[in-house]
Amino acid sequence: MADEPVTFEEAMARLERIVADLESGSFPREESLKKFEEGIQLGKTCREFLDRADARVRTLTSTENGEISGEDSTDDE
């Protein structure tokens, strides 16, 4: 990928453009396959961004004993 996205938003914007291009059906098969391949890679990139964000949120919201804080408790005590 020549224009490697550096943020989640850039990756999503590029992925959305690729989806729109593919949905239009106006590209030759080989170019469509290249776009599809790039889209798959961008999907993986977006998933990695989200996984890292999830890990950060879990770290920031976990308590000292490893439990997640801020979740609703089922105890009525």
C-alpha positions as CSV (number, residue, x, y, z in Angstrom):
1,M,0.0,0.0,0.0
2,A,1.6,3.2,-1.1
3,D,-0.4,5.6,1.1
4,E,-0.3,3.7,4.4
5,P,-2.9,5.1,6.8
6,V,-1.4,6.4,10.1
7,T,-4.6,6.7,12.0
8,F,-7.7,4.6,12.5
9,E,-9.8,7.3,10.9
10,E,-7.6,7.4,7.8
11,A,-7.7,3.6,7.5
12,M,-11.5,3.6,7.8
13,A,-11.9,6.4,5.2
14,R,-9.8,4.5,2.7
15,L,-11.7,1.3,3.4
16,E,-15.0,3.1,2.9
17,R,-13.7,4.5,-0.5
18,I,-12.7,1.0,-1.5
19,V,-16.1,-0.5,-0.6
20,A,-17.8,2.2,-2.6
21,D,-15.5,1.6,-5.6
22,L,-16.2,-2.2,-5.4
23,E,-19.9,-1.7,-5.0
24,S,-20.0,0.5,-8.1
25,G,-18.8,-2.4,-10.2
26,S,-17.1,0.0,-12.6
27,F,-13.6,-1.5,-12.4
28,P,-12.0,-4.3,-14.4
29,R,-11.7,-7.6,-12.5
30,E,-7.9,-7.3,-11.9
31,E,-8.2,-3.8,-10.4
32,S,-11.2,-4.9,-8.3
33,L,-9.2,-7.8,-6.9
34,K,-6.4,-5.4,-6.0
35,K,-8.8,-3.1,-4.3
36,F,-10.4,-6.1,-2.5
37,E,-6.9,-7.2,-1.3
38,E,-6.2,-3.7,-0.1
39,G,-9.5,-3.6,1.7
40,I,-8.8,-6.9,3.5
41,Q,-5.5,-5.5,4.7
42,L,-7.2,-2.2,5.8
43,G,-9.7,-4.3,7.7
44,K,-6.9,-6.0,9.5
45,T,-5.3,-2.7,10.2
46,C,-8.5,-1.3,11.7
47,R,-8.9,-4.4,13.8
48,E,-5.4,-3.9,15.2
49,F,-6.2,-0.2,16.0
50,L,-9.4,-1.3,17.8
51,D,-7.6,-4.2,19.7
52,R,-5.0,-1.8,20.9
53,A,-7.6,0.7,22.0
54,D,-9.5,-2.0,23.8
55,A,-6.4,-3.1,25.6
56,R,-5.7,0.4,26.7
57,V,-9.3,0.9,28.0
58,R,-9.1,-2.4,29.9
59,T,-5.8,-1.4,31.5
60,L,-7.2,2.1,32.5
61,T,-10.4,0.7,33.9
62,S,-9.1,-2.4,35.7
63,T,-8.8,-2.4,39.5
64,E,-5.8,-3.5,41.4
65,N,-7.1,-7.0,41.7
66,G,-7.6,-7.3,37.9
67,E,-11.4,-6.8,37.8
68,I,-12.9,-4.3,35.5
69,S,-14.2,-1.3,37.3
70,G,-17.3,0.7,36.4
71,E,-19.4,-2.3,35.4
72,D,-22.9,-2.8,36.8
73,S,-22.9,-5.1,39.8
74,T,-25.5,-7.8,40.2
75,D,-25.2,-7.6,44.0
76,D,-28.0,-5.6,45.7
77,E,-26.1,-5.3,49.0
